[in-house]
């Protein structure tokens, strides 16, 4: 028996040793052989790290980055786009409150409100709007934190569904330029269903309310209209990018799916109705691959009803077990809520909300029994969507205060994502640069996170990777060993890939890594 293995057995702090130090070392010893291409890329990465963030960005911009699994569509759009679209739509601008006035349109703008199309000619107002619609130039002051400014932006630029296809084009085109291939975009469709929930009311009987909503004509119609909304957005995106044509734009190479976004900051009857609508839509529409709960987690109703909302998900998951769930959980810091509010959100999301992924997960070390919770997450392969810049500007949590490295050492799958790249004025490459410049990550560590983003996508089908704990994503399933990186699969591997949307994306990712690493 090796010294390392004996230490694991006799350590006086067995649980902590097994969870972090000893088993982590054993995992490292069991790593798969590194190809010559990967070794050259790793050396190039270390050289770029020595040269600083600018050199890292050049390296990481070209590196395949798989998917972005935590991306709010309206928050991913840059402020300049909102101003241009408002001009095209003849919307007026409230120059005092620095927000769009969708109630008025040119040429009938109220006194003192210019038409949005005139804003670019007024550089001062143009700059003020961009700053109000994003975190650009923001400095915290008394009465306005980064948290407040961030979330206030959404009420300033609005959410005009007519432009959803154009927004997808913007985000997909930016993703394609950075060698991304897959996006799960959070988007809330029109939810008249909430009105049906209010009309019927909430008395704590989820089964009764579900039955009443499904019998409601307006609710059933909302399922169809939501599907039409998602479908029209994708159709418009394909039209803009000329997908399927000879002149197809690079953005067409990015696969887009939706997460049905439920607004958690409303009364129970509305949240339940929205959530049921999300399960119904995701069950019927292959473009909608799961659901998520959004809005500030520290909001009054979000905090008050958190446990109730997890019970709603527990019930509806039982009714719709095939619909994947990812949840914002633990997007909290110590100064935002009382201490007891930090103790249970992530665990409850996993154990009662049936979350297969957790968004943010920043307060994990303030949960009851955090080491046990992370072990449970690792054993159940619950992934954490890590949003470093968002957590900094909203929660003021960064560097070693962030649990990012603790999750990794515990074997919890993690992947980097952008959250709201338009509001934060970033892209996914920025998040990889930030991670590589802040933490002791190797090129192999980055590659694992990229693979994790596709492995934990909600695309249907089997994976190319053997499932082990802790998750390593180094050994392909037997049918595909020796083939990854090739242009096309053969034999039994081809059968697997052709039958699985997830495996198709994983195959494409390995092909891209092969090309990238061969360039060094």
SVG drawing of the C-alpha trace seen along z (x, -y; Angstrom):
<svg xmlns="http://www.w3.org/2000/svg" viewBox="-61 -70 68 72">
<polyline fill="none" stroke="black" stroke-width="0.4" points="0.0,0.0 1.4,-3.4 2.2,-6.1 -0.6,-8.2 -3.2,-5.5 -2.1,-4.7 -2.4,-8.4 -6.0,-8.3 -6.8,-5.4 -5.1,-6.5 -5.7,-10.2 -7.3,-11.4 -9.5,-13.8 -10.7,-11.1 -13.7,-12.8 -11.8,-16.0 -8.8,-14.1 -10.9,-11.9 -12.9,-14.8 -10.0,-17.1 -6.3,-16.2 -5.7,-12.5 -8.3,-11.6 -7.5,-14.7 -3.9,-13.6 -5.0,-10.1 -7.1,-11.6 -4.1,-13.6 -1.9,-10.4 -4.5,-8.6 -4.7,-11.2 -4.8,-10.1 -1.7,-10.5 -1.2,-13.9 -0.9,-14.1 2.0,-15.9 -0.4,-18.5 -1.9,-19.1 1.6,-19.3 2.5,-22.0 -0.7,-23.9 0.0,-23.7 3.4,-25.2 2.0,-28.0 -0.6,-28.7 2.0,-28.9 4.1,-31.3 1.0,-33.5 0.3,-33.5 3.8,-34.8 3.2,-37.6 0.0,-38.7 -3.7,-39.0 -3.4,-40.5 -1.4,-37.6 -3.7,-35.2 -6.7,-36.7 -5.1,-36.0 -4.5,-32.4 -7.9,-31.8 -9.9,-33.7 -8.8,-31.0 -9.2,-28.1 -12.4,-26.0 -14.7,-27.0 -17.6,-24.6 -20.8,-26.1 -22.1,-28.9 -24.8,-27.4 -25.6,-30.4 -26.6,-33.3 -29.6,-35.5 -30.4,-36.6 -31.6,-40.2 -28.7,-40.7 -26.3,-39.4 -27.1,-42.2 -24.9,-45.2 -26.4,-48.6 -25.5,-50.0 -27.9,-47.4 -30.8,-48.5 -30.3,-52.1 -30.1,-51.3 -33.2,-49.1 -35.2,-51.7 -34.4,-54.2 -35.6,-51.8 -38.8,-51.3 -39.3,-55.1 -39.2,-54.7 -38.7,-57.9 -36.1,-58.1 -36.6,-59.4 -33.4,-61.5 -33.9,-62.2 -34.5,-58.6 -32.2,-57.2 -34.6,-54.6 -36.6,-53.7 -40.2,-55.2 -41.9,-52.4 -45.3,-54.2 -44.4,-57.0 -43.1,-57.0 -41.7,-59.6 -42.8,-62.0 -45.0,-62.3 -42.4,-62.2 -43.2,-64.2 -41.4,-67.4 -37.8,-66.8 -37.8,-63.2 -35.8,-62.8 -36.4,-60.1 -34.0,-57.2 -32.8,-57.7 -31.5,-61.1 -29.5,-59.9 -26.3,-59.0 -26.0,-62.6 -25.9,-63.6 -22.7,-62.0 -23.3,-62.9 -26.7,-61.3 -25.5,-58.4 -22.8,-57.7 -25.2,-58.2 -27.5,-55.6 -24.8,-53.0 -23.6,-53.5 -27.2,-53.2 -27.8,-50.0 -24.6,-48.3 -21.8,-48.2 -19.5,-50.4 -17.8,-53.1 -19.9,-52.1 -18.6,-53.0 -20.6,-52.1 -22.0,-55.0 -24.2,-55.3 -27.6,-54.1 -26.5,-52.3 -24.5,-49.1 -23.2,-47.1 -26.1,-44.7 -28.7,-47.4 -27.2,-49.0 -26.9,-45.6 -30.4,-44.5 -31.8,-48.0 -30.5,-47.9 -33.1,-45.4 -35.9,-47.9 -34.2,-50.6 -33.6,-48.9 -36.8,-46.7 -37.4,-43.4 -39.0,-43.8 -39.8,-40.3 -39.8,-41.5 -36.0,-41.8 -35.3,-38.4 -34.0,-36.9 -31.6,-39.8 -30.4,-39.3 -29.7,-35.7 -27.8,-36.7 -25.6,-39.1 -24.8,-36.6 -24.3,-33.7 -22.0,-35.7 -19.9,-36.9 -19.8,-33.2 -18.7,-31.9 -15.8,-34.4 -14.5,-33.0 -14.7,-29.4 -17.8,-28.6 -20.3,-26.1 -23.3,-25.8 -25.5,-28.2 -28.3,-27.7 -30.1,-31.0 -32.4,-31.9 -35.5,-33.7 -38.9,-34.3 -41.7,-34.2 -44.9,-36.0 -46.7,-34.5 -50.4,-35.1 -50.5,-31.9 -49.7,-33.9 -53.0,-35.7 -54.8,-32.3 -52.9,-31.4 -54.0,-34.7 -57.6,-34.1 -57.6,-30.5 -55.6,-31.4 -53.2,-29.5 -54.3,-27.4 -51.2,-25.2 -52.7,-22.4 -50.3,-22.1 -52.1,-19.1 -55.5,-21.0 -53.9,-24.1 -52.2,-22.1 -55.4,-20.4 -57.3,-23.7 -54.6,-25.4 -54.4,-22.6 -58.1,-22.8 -58.0,-26.6 -58.3,-27.6 -56.0,-30.7 -53.3,-28.6 -53.4,-26.0 -53.2,-28.7 -50.1,-30.2 -48.3,-26.9 -48.7,-27.3 -47.9,-31.0 -44.7,-30.5 -43.6,-27.8 -44.3,-30.1 -42.3,-32.9 -39.2,-30.7 -39.6,-29.3 -40.0,-32.7 -36.9,-34.0 -34.9,-31.1 -36.4,-31.5 -35.4,-35.2 -31.9,-34.4 -31.5,-31.9 -32.8,-34.4 -30.4,-37.1 -27.4,-34.7 -28.5,-33.0 -28.2,-29.6 -28.4,-26.6 -27.3,-28.8 -24.0,-29.2 -23.6,-32.6 -24.2,-31.4 -22.5,-33.5 -20.2,-32.0 -22.9,-32.4 -24.9,-29.5 -22.2,-27.2 -23.4,-27.9 -26.2,-25.6 -28.8,-27.5 -31.3,-26.1 -33.5,-27.8 -34.0,-27.6 -37.5,-28.6 -37.0,-31.4 -39.4,-31.6 -39.6,-34.8 -39.4,-33.8 -40.2,-37.3 -44.0,-37.0 -46.7,-35.5 -47.0,-31.7 -49.9,-31.4 -48.0,-33.2 -44.8,-31.4 -46.5,-28.0 -48.4,-28.9 -45.2,-30.1 -43.3,-27.0 -46.1,-24.7 -46.0,-26.5 -42.3,-26.0 -42.6,-22.3 -45.4,-22.0 -43.4,-23.9 -40.1,-22.1 -42.0,-18.7 -43.4,-19.7 -40.6,-21.7 -37.1,-20.3 -35.7,-23.8 -36.5,-24.4 -34.2,-22.0 -35.0,-22.9 -36.2,-25.5 -34.5,-28.0 -35.7,-30.3 -34.4,-33.9 -34.6,-37.3 -32.5,-38.5 -32.3,-35.6 -32.2,-38.1 -35.5,-39.7 -38.2,-39.7 -40.5,-37.2 -37.6,-35.1 -36.4,-34.7 -39.8,-34.3 -41.0,-31.7 -37.8,-29.9 -38.7,-26.7 -42.2,-26.8 -40.9,-27.2 -38.6,-24.2 -41.7,-22.2 -43.4,-23.3 -40.4,-22.0 -40.4,-18.8 -44.0,-18.2 -43.7,-19.2 -40.5,-17.3 -42.5,-14.2 -45.1,-15.0 -42.5,-15.9 -39.4,-13.9 -37.8,-14.2 -37.5,-18.0 -34.1,-19.1 -33.8,-21.8 -31.0,-24.3 -31.5,-26.8 -30.0,-30.1 -29.0,-29.2 -26.4,-30.7 -26.1,-34.0 -25.9,-35.6 -23.2,-37.2 -23.0,-37.8 -24.1,-41.5 -27.2,-40.8 -29.4,-38.7 -29.5,-37.5 -27.1,-34.6 -29.9,-32.1 -30.7,-33.0 -27.4,-31.6 -27.7,-28.1 -29.9,-26.1 -30.5,-27.4 -28.0,-25.3 -28.8,-22.1 -32.6,-22.6 -32.1,-23.3 -30.3,-20.0 -32.3,-17.8 -35.9,-19.2 -35.6,-21.3 -34.0,-18.5 -31.4,-20.8 -28.9,-19.1 -26.9,-22.3 -26.6,-25.3 -26.1,-28.8 -23.5,-30.8 -23.4,-28.7 -21.3,-31.5 -22.5,-31.1 -21.8,-27.3 -19.4,-27.7 -22.1,-29.4 -24.5,-26.4 -25.0,-23.9 -22.4,-21.2 -20.8,-22.6 -18.2,-19.8 -21.0,-17.2 -23.0,-19.2 -20.1,-19.5 -19.5,-15.7 -23.1,-15.1 -22.9,-17.4 -19.8,-15.6 -21.4,-12.2 -24.6,-13.2 -22.6,-15.1 -24.4,-18.4 -22.5,-21.0 -21.9,-24.6 -22.2,-27.4 -19.4,-29.8 -19.8,-33.5 -16.7,-35.2 -17.3,-38.8 -21.0,-38.7 -20.2,-37.5 -17.6,-40.3 -19.8,-43.2 -23.0,-42.1 -21.8,-40.3 -18.3,-41.8 -17.0,-38.2 -13.8,-37.5 -10.4,-35.9 -9.9,-33.5 -13.2,-34.6 -14.9,-32.8 -15.5,-29.0 -14.4,-28.2 -11.3,-26.3 -13.1,-24.6 -15.7,-23.2 -12.9,-21.9 -11.0,-20.3 -14.2,-18.6 -14.7,-17.1 -17.8,-19.1 -18.1,-19.7 -17.7,-23.4 -17.8,-25.4 -17.3,-29.1 -20.2,-31.1 -21.0,-34.8 -24.3,-35.4 -25.1,-38.8 -22.2,-39.6 -23.9,-42.7 -24.6,-44.2 -21.1,-43.3 -19.4,-44.3 -17.5,-41.0 -17.4,-37.9 -16.7,-34.2 -13.0,-34.7 -12.8,-37.4 -14.0,-34.8 -11.4,-32.3 -8.7,-35.0 -9.9,-36.1 -9.9,-32.5 -6.4,-31.8 -5.0,-35.0 -6.5,-34.6 -6.2,-30.9 -3.5,-28.2 -5.1,-26.5 -3.3,-24.5 -4.3,-24.2 -5.7,-20.7 -7.9,-22.3 -9.3,-24.7 -9.9,-21.9 -11.8,-20.0 -14.1,-22.9 -14.7,-23.3 -15.6,-19.6 -17.8,-20.0 -19.9,-22.7 -21.0,-20.2 -21.2,-17.2 -23.6,-19.0 -25.6,-20.7 -29.3,-19.7 -29.0,-18.2 -30.5,-14.8 -28.5,-11.6 -25.6,-9.6 -22.2,-11.1 -18.8,-10.2 -17.2,-10.1 -17.2,-7.3 -19.0,-8.4 -16.7,-8.3 -16.6,-10.1 -14.9,-12.5 -15.7,-13.6 -12.6,-13.7 -13.8,-13.5 -10.6,-11.9 -11.6,-8.3 -14.0,-8.0 -16.6,-5.2 -15.2,-2.0 -16.9,-2.4 -15.0,-5.7 -11.6,-5.1 -8.8,-6.1 -11.2,-8.2 -11.7,-11.5 -10.3,-14.4 -11.0,-12.8 -13.3,-14.5 -15.9,-11.8 -16.6,-8.8 -16.6,-5.2 -18.2,-1.9 -20.1,-1.7 -18.9,-5.2 -20.6,-6.6 -23.8,-4.9 -23.6,-6.4 -22.8,-9.9 -25.5,-9.9 -28.1,-9.0 -27.1,-11.6 -27.2,-15.4 -24.9,-15.6 -22.4,-13.3 -22.4,-15.2 -21.5,-18.4 -18.8,-16.5 -17.4,-15.0 -17.2,-18.5 -15.5,-19.9 -12.8,-17.3 -12.3,-17.9 -11.8,-21.6 -9.4,-20.9 -7.4,-18.7 -7.1,-21.5 -6.3,-24.1 -3.6,-22.0 -2.1,-21.0 -1.5,-24.8 1.3,-24.9"/>
</svg>
